[in-house]
Amino acid sequence: MRFLNSKLKIENTILQNIAKKYGTPAYCYSYKQLRENINDFKKNFKSISPLICFAIKSNTNLNLIKEIKKFGLGADVVSMGELMLALKAGISPKKIVFSGVGKTSKEINFAIDKNILLINSESKSEIIEIDKIAKIKKKQVNIGIRLNPNTDAKTLSQISTGKKDNKFGVNDKTFFELVRYCKNSKNINLKCLSVHIGSQILDHKPYEKMLRILDKIIKKTQYKFDFIDLGGGMGIPYNNDKKLNYKKYHSAIKKFLKNKKSQIIFEPGRSIVGNTGVLISKVIYIKKSYKKNFIILDAAMNDLMRPALYGAVHRILPLLKRSKKSKKIYEFVGPICESTDKFTSIKNFQELKEKDFIAICDVGAYGISLSSNYNLRPKPIEILINGSKIRVVKKRQKHHEII
Ligand SMILES: *Cc1c(COP(=O)(O)O)cnc(C)c1O
């Protein structure tokens, strides 16, 4: 994404033209950025030949997932709906892992029937349920057990998942007990140890710590895991921060893998799609207030929930650059009747006028997938840009579809 002659472009496409032709709010994704992210990820971890399972929950656009599939990625799913979507995108069941703290028996039945690679389980009760269903089906089911390594991922508390207070995974004591349970079961094959300590992790040190803990636990169990699933969580720069250092993470994994024959599984979401997307929006009104001006957009928290949900801050850029700066603080808000329906406040933004367009950046992950119809607002259109080729990958929802 860059400015050319004051116009913001994704690849060769001027976003202002997209806004005028397709209306706003609109999600626009860059195909080249997607390809670069996947190739970069693969290149950095090449020497350990991992299975890369894209975390579907980060972006649920079918056509985008079809493109991701073409690069050979599998899928990490967390519900029956996501599993159906991954299969519909043509992803081989042999590359699909099913995560999540509470899979219903309906979901377990479906996953077993589809012969997916792994069901990663997070409790004794769920493993007993899988065992029961597998027995009825007279099948052997491959599972993983998710460990809670009690490691602080040093990320936002709302997206931290590997500390002992979090609901995710099982503690070491339960882990050992469950390994024994699986050894004695005729219908369960324990294949994998899985972890996922959180999201938007920028520092490699929590991962190093997690690997040291895994190493100890594996030694104690003396069990040969075919797979070690390290989850996702690789952080990206939203503002001025640096993305996770893949090289350092990679060398820690290489060290960890010495004297082990396991294959590594990754479940990246954000790092694959996060910086591929922008949400373009129109300034409906500008409302002057005491110290700031409210920039009232046609995009709202239902379209992009991260700021309201986690206090996340996304950069905002104008689609048309002007040199004059505003003296007032601009607070970018949506029209929804909630005080948390605001994106961010910016000082010294360029002067904006009503009917101008802006882009909220880095919304490819947890953008459309967290969107809702709150206030009965139809979901935005989604567009994939490849050079100067423009493809609508999801139509804008119509009112009659939601009323
Ligand atoms: C959400 C999630 C992921 C993806 O996390 P990112 O931060 O988007 O990489 C991977 N694995 C599991 C189990 C998850 O819940």
The ligand as an ORCA input file, in Angstrom:
! r2SCAN-3c Opt
* xyz 0 1
  C      -6.639    -18.021     17.394
  C      -5.811    -19.220     17.335
  C      -4.745    -19.288     16.427
  C      -4.331    -18.147     15.535
  O      -3.744    -17.105     16.238
  P      -3.032    -15.876     15.476
  O      -2.652    -14.959     16.562
  O      -4.039    -15.278     14.554
  O      -1.862    -16.419     14.743
  C      -4.029    -20.478     16.365
  N      -4.331    -21.530     17.164
  C      -5.351    -21.496     18.039
  C      -5.645    -22.695     18.857
  C      -6.118    -20.332     18.172
  O      -7.112    -20.309     19.052
*
